[in-house]
Amino acid sequence: MKEKPVAYGVIADGRLVEIRYLRKYNPDKDYDLTPLYTRDQLQPTVEMTSHQKKNLLTMKENKFSLIEIVAEFDDGNLIKDFDEFCWFPMTEIQLVQAWLHPETIKIVDE
C-alpha cells in the first residue's frame, strides 16, 4: 500500500511558492497542489521493543538527559559510549528522534 502525501507544494510559474500540510487532500478544492512528502519521509518511524519503549519513556519522565541515555557516565567521566546491546537495533540518531518525538515509536515483537 502506497503511503499518502501529507505535504503539498503550490507551484506557480514553474516554481515552488508555498508548502501546505494537509490532513486530508480534497482534489476538487486542492487542485493546484503537488504532492511533496509522505509522513514517513518527514518523520520516520523508530522501531523498538515494548521493553525499550518503556525504558526510554521512564528515563524521560525521570528527567534523565539525552546524554545520559546515549552514553554512560561516572562522576562526569564517560565510561561507555552508546549502549548498542541495550538499544539494538536502533542507532543513536533513532534513539534521539524517539526521545524528541515519542509518537514516532512503533513497537515490534522481540
C-alpha positions as CSV (number, residue, x, y, z in Angstrom):
1,M,0.0,0.0,0.0
2,K,1.4,3.3,-1.0
3,E,1.6,6.0,1.7
4,K,-0.4,9.2,1.0
5,P,1.4,12.5,0.9
6,V,1.0,14.9,3.9
7,A,2.9,17.9,2.5
8,Y,1.9,19.5,-0.8
9,G,3.5,22.3,-2.8
10,V,1.8,25.2,-4.6
11,I,3.5,25.6,-7.9
12,A,3.3,29.0,-9.8
13,D,5.2,29.8,-13.0
14,G,7.1,26.5,-12.6
15,R,8.4,27.4,-9.1
16,L,7.5,26.2,-5.6
17,V,5.9,29.2,-3.9
18,E,4.3,27.6,-0.8
19,I,4.2,24.4,1.2
20,R,1.0,23.2,2.7
21,Y,0.5,20.4,5.3
22,L,-2.9,18.8,4.9
23,R,-4.6,16.1,6.9
24,K,-7.0,15.3,4.1
25,Y,-6.5,16.1,0.4
26,N,-9.6,17.2,-1.5
27,P,-8.9,17.0,-5.2
28,D,-11.9,19.2,-6.0
29,K,-10.7,22.0,-3.7
30,D,-6.9,21.5,-3.7
31,Y,-6.4,21.1,-7.4
32,D,-3.3,23.3,-7.5
33,L,-1.3,21.2,-5.1
34,T,1.6,18.9,-6.0
35,P,2.5,16.1,-3.6
36,L,5.9,16.5,-1.9
37,Y,6.4,14.3,1.1
38,T,4.8,11.4,2.9
39,R,4.6,11.3,6.7
40,D,7.4,8.7,6.9
41,Q,9.7,11.0,4.9
42,L,9.1,13.9,7.2
43,Q,9.0,12.0,10.4
44,P,10.4,8.4,10.1
45,T,9.2,5.7,12.4
46,V,11.5,4.3,15.0
47,E,11.1,0.6,15.7
48,M,11.8,-0.7,19.1
49,T,10.5,-3.4,21.5
50,S,7.9,-2.6,24.2
51,H,10.7,-3.0,26.8
52,Q,12.9,-0.4,25.1
53,K,10.0,2.0,24.8
54,K,9.1,1.5,28.5
55,N,12.8,2.2,29.5
56,L,13.1,5.2,27.2
57,L,9.8,6.8,28.4
58,T,10.6,6.1,32.1
59,M,14.0,7.7,31.7
60,K,12.4,10.7,30.1
61,E,9.8,11.0,32.8
62,N,12.5,10.8,35.5
63,K,14.3,13.7,33.8
64,F,17.3,11.8,32.5
65,S,19.2,13.9,30.0
66,L,19.6,12.7,26.4
67,I,23.3,12.4,27.0
68,E,22.7,10.1,30.0
69,I,20.6,7.8,27.7
70,V,23.0,7.7,24.8
71,A,26.1,7.2,26.9
72,E,27.1,6.2,30.5
73,F,28.9,8.5,32.9
74,D,30.5,8.0,36.3
75,D,31.3,11.3,38.2
76,G,31.2,13.2,34.9
77,N,33.6,10.9,33.2
78,L,32.5,9.0,30.1
79,I,32.8,5.3,30.8
80,K,30.8,3.8,28.0
81,D,29.7,5.1,24.6
82,F,26.3,4.3,23.1
83,D,25.0,1.0,24.5
84,E,24.3,-1.0,21.3
85,F,23.2,-4.0,23.3
86,C,20.5,-2.2,25.3
87,W,19.1,-0.2,22.3
88,F,19.8,-2.7,19.4
89,P,19.0,-2.4,16.6
90,M,18.5,1.4,16.9
91,T,21.1,3.9,16.1
92,E,21.9,6.9,18.3
93,I,20.0,9.2,15.8
94,Q,16.9,7.0,16.0
95,L,17.1,7.0,19.8
96,V,17.3,10.8,19.9
97,Q,14.4,11.0,17.4
98,A,12.3,8.7,19.6
99,W,13.2,10.8,22.7
100,L,12.1,14.0,20.9
101,H,9.1,12.6,19.2
102,P,7.7,9.5,21.0
103,E,4.8,9.5,18.6
104,T,7.2,8.1,16.0
105,I,7.8,4.9,18.0
106,K,6.5,1.7,16.5
107,I,6.5,-1.4,18.8
108,V,7.9,-4.6,17.2
109,D,7.8,-8.0,18.7
110,E,11.0,-9.1,20.5
